[in-house]
Amino acid sequence: MNNRYAGIKSLYARSQSLRDELLAGISDADLEFTPGGKNPMLLELFRGLGEIQGAYTRSFRELRLRFDLSAPSDLETIADLTNWFSSLDAEMLAALEGLSDADFEKTVARGSHNIPVGTMFYTFREAILIVCAKINVYFHAMGKAIPTQNQSWIG
């Protein structure tokens, strides 16, 4: 195990609790909500968040980031999403724990540029914040209160 894992694991858990808090604040029927226009259903935002997480998990193993993963097509309920995110979390934590201190000095190929492995974790965390902010907009449109941690972290 690397020296950075304990701190990263703690930050990871707090960041992922934003997602979990949002899932706890909705029903299965809410997953079909869209604010209209070309905006996706809320379910698609959660699926997209999982696809991002899967891509970053893979990048920690392969040292190359590719956004070509697709969410399972059978994700339709809060329970489905919760179970899927639980397995994605386990995979991410295993990938991070498997990195050595020297691995954190390596870079991940990301299109036209490379990013250090340690920075990639923080970039992933920012992606979580961005998607959770989008979901907060949907909560506003549905007339739902923004959950506590999301309110204090994102607004």
DAJOGI-V44169 format. One record per residue. N is the residue number from 0. RES is the residue in one letter. OMEGA is omega in radians with two decimals (* if undefined). Layout:
n:N res:RES omega:OMEGA
n:N res:RES omega:OMEGA
//
This chain:
n:0 res:M omega:-3.13
n:1 res:N omega:-3.12
n:2 res:N omega:-3.08
n:3 res:R omega:-2.99
n:4 res:Y omega:-3.09
n:5 res:A omega:3.13
n:6 res:G omega:3.13
n:7 res:I omega:-3.13
n:8 res:K omega:3.13
n:9 res:S omega:3.12
n:10 res:L omega:3.10
n:11 res:Y omega:-3.12
n:12 res:A omega:3.13
n:13 res:R omega:3.14
n:14 res:S omega:-3.13
n:15 res:Q omega:3.10
n:16 res:S omega:3.02
n:17 res:L omega:3.12
n:18 res:R omega:-3.09
n:19 res:D omega:3.11
n:20 res:E omega:3.11
n:21 res:L omega:3.11
n:22 res:L omega:-3.13
n:23 res:A omega:-3.08
n:24 res:G omega:-3.10
n:25 res:I omega:3.09
n:26 res:S omega:3.07
n:27 res:D omega:3.14
n:28 res:A omega:3.12
n:29 res:D omega:-3.12
n:30 res:L omega:3.14
n:31 res:E omega:-3.09
n:32 res:F omega:2.95
n:33 res:T omega:3.12
n:34 res:P omega:3.09
n:35 res:G omega:-3.10
n:36 res:G omega:3.14
n:37 res:K omega:-3.14
n:38 res:N omega:-3.14
n:39 res:P omega:3.01
n:40 res:M omega:3.09
n:41 res:L omega:3.10
n:42 res:L omega:-3.13
n:43 res:E omega:3.07
n:44 res:L omega:3.11
n:45 res:F omega:3.08
n:46 res:R omega:3.13
n:47 res:G omega:3.10
n:48 res:L omega:3.10
n:49 res:G omega:3.09
n:50 res:E omega:3.09
n:51 res:I omega:-3.14
n:52 res:Q omega:3.12
n:53 res:G omega:3.14
n:54 res:A omega:3.13
n:55 res:Y omega:3.10
n:56 res:T omega:3.13
n:57 res:R omega:-3.12
n:58 res:S omega:3.12
n:59 res:F omega:3.11
n:60 res:R omega:-3.02
n:61 res:E omega:-3.08
n:62 res:L omega:3.06
n:63 res:R omega:-3.12
n:64 res:L omega:3.08
n:65 res:R omega:3.12
n:66 res:F omega:-3.11
n:67 res:D omega:3.11
n:68 res:L omega:3.09
n:69 res:S omega:3.08
n:70 res:A omega:3.05
n:71 res:P omega:-3.07
n:72 res:S omega:-3.10
n:73 res:D omega:3.08
n:74 res:L omega:-3.07
n:75 res:E omega:-3.06
n:76 res:T omega:3.06
n:77 res:I omega:3.13
n:78 res:A omega:3.10
n:79 res:D omega:-3.13
n:80 res:L omega:-3.13
n:81 res:T omega:3.12
n:82 res:N omega:3.14
n:83 res:W omega:3.13
n:84 res:F omega:3.09
n:85 res:S omega:3.12
n:86 res:S omega:3.08
n:87 res:L omega:3.11
n:88 res:D omega:3.13
n:89 res:A omega:3.13
n:90 res:E omega:-3.14
n:91 res:M omega:-3.11
n:92 res:L omega:3.10
n:93 res:A omega:3.12
n:94 res:A omega:-3.14
n:95 res:L omega:3.14
n:96 res:E omega:-3.13
n:97 res:G omega:3.13
n:98 res:L omega:3.03
n:99 res:S omega:3.06
n:100 res:D omega:3.12
n:101 res:A omega:3.12
n:102 res:D omega:-3.12
n:103 res:F omega:3.11
n:104 res:E omega:3.10
n:105 res:K omega:3.12
n:106 res:T omega:3.09
n:107 res:V omega:3.08
n:108 res:A omega:-3.09
n:109 res:R omega:-3.11
n:110 res:G omega:-3.05
n:111 res:S omega:-3.12
n:112 res:H omega:3.12
n:113 res:N omega:3.13
n:114 res:I omega:3.08
n:115 res:P omega:-3.11
n:116 res:V omega:-3.14
n:117 res:G omega:3.11
n:118 res:T omega:3.13
n:119 res:M omega:3.12
n:120 res:F omega:-3.12
n:121 res:Y omega:3.05
n:122 res:T omega:3.06
n:123 res:F omega:3.14
n:124 res:R omega:3.09
n:125 res:E omega:3.09
n:126 res:A omega:3.08
n:127 res:I omega:-3.13
n:128 res:L omega:-3.14
n:129 res:I omega:-3.12
n:130 res:V omega:3.10
n:131 res:C omega:3.07
n:132 res:A omega:3.07
n:133 res:K omega:-3.14
n:134 res:I omega:3.06
n:135 res:N omega:3.10
n:136 res:V omega:3.10
n:137 res:Y omega:3.09
n:138 res:F omega:3.10
n:139 res:H omega:-3.11
n:140 res:A omega:3.12
n:141 res:M omega:-3.11
n:142 res:G omega:3.13
n:143 res:K omega:3.08
n:144 res:A omega:3.07
n:145 res:I omega:3.14
n:146 res:P omega:-2.98
n:147 res:T omega:-3.08
n:148 res:Q omega:3.09
n:149 res:N omega:3.12
n:150 res:Q omega:-3.08
n:151 res:S omega:-3.12
n:152 res:W omega:-2.99
n:153 res:I omega:-3.13
n:154 res:G omega:*
//
